[in-house]
Amino acid sequence: MRFCPFLFILFIVVSCNNGNVKISPVVENITESVYASGTVKSQNQYQVFSTVNGLIQEIFFSEGDTITKGAPLMKVLNESSQLNTYNARLAADNSDMYFNTDKLNEAKVAIATAMSKMKDDSLLLSRQSKLWSQAIGSRVDFEQRQLAYKNSLSSYQVAVIHYRELKRQLEFASKQAQTNLKISALQTGDYFIKAEASGRVYKILKEKGELVNLANPVAIIGDANNFLIEMKVDEYDIARIRQGQRVLYTMDSYKDKVFEALVEKIEPLMDEQSRSFTVKAAFVTRPLTLYPNLSVEANIVIQLKEKALTIPRSYLAGDSMVKLSNGKMRKVAVGLKDYKKVEILSGLTVNDIIVEPAK
């Protein structure tokens, strides 16, 4: 638990001949707060990862530049991907319907030839049938004409089926080759590492010529103007944290200045290693200039108690003892604590005089 920096403590001070400072408890407001350390984060700050392995061939942005969503940040070189795309393009060209019209025309010619033969055999069969009805010719001649017509009809039907199957196969091969080309082109496109959201490039983690993989980030991007505070709260204190609570914070970059924020989000999953929860706060007052990862010391205000009897925390010996001006120790009951002072529930009055115990 830490301080409420907006309250100025005025204690009754009495100087002693031996140089020790004596004070009396005072009645004032005191806050209970939960201490949290944290850092400044850019809104939507994220790490950029490559989706493929390879060498960085080109970097298109520098640290501090703004980038739009979908813009290429880096190009990764991978020769096998380029060769695969080239092969896919050759296959697509080879399977294109335009380049296979000769095969279809040949099948159409076969249909026309079979149809012509079928018509001729049909005409001859008709003539033979009339002669046979007039008892002219032999039965063998009639049956031969019937067989010839059936064979030519079958040949025509087979030619039509062959044409349809050939056309289907060519159309399928063409579409499949075009799809493979698109897939290969997309995979080649993966070799451009792109921004997932618009923002500022805060850090380039790789250099040109370095190897990238799927496991390690290559850059950090976040919102260029909007920031938040990301704090770590101990598991023993998290149950008292609520959305909307005031956060009083200081920064090493702005010494002796206190700013205010509000708890905006409490992430429900605890970090098992640090045994802490991540709490995010939105700025109410903020410094003019901010950068990601600036350190923050914060106090989340849990409650405010008015007209409490308080003494400086440095005047408390152990957890529950104070030293009176006559040198005797007295036990007290304490209540709320902040960074600088502690509430006295019993054991002292405003008329008592105490001295700071030896350290």
PEFEN-V815972 format. One line per field, one symbol per residue. phi: phi as a letter, one per 40 degrees, with the letter a starting at -180 (. if undefined). A space follows every 50 residues. Layout:
phi=???
This chain:
phi=.bcbccbccbbcbbcbccgcbbbbdbcacabbabcacaacbcdfcaccbc cacibccabcbbcgccbcdgcccabbcaccccccccccccccccccdccb ccccccccccccccccccccccccccccccccccgbgbcccccccccccc cccccccccccccccccccccccccccccccccccccccccbcbccacib ccabcbbdgccbaccbcbabbaccbbbabbbbbcccbccccbcgccbbbb bccbcgbbbbabcbabccccccccfbbcbbbccbbaccbbbdgccbbbbc ccabbcfccbbccccccgbabbbcccgccbcbbbbcbbcbbbcbcahbbc ccbbbcccc
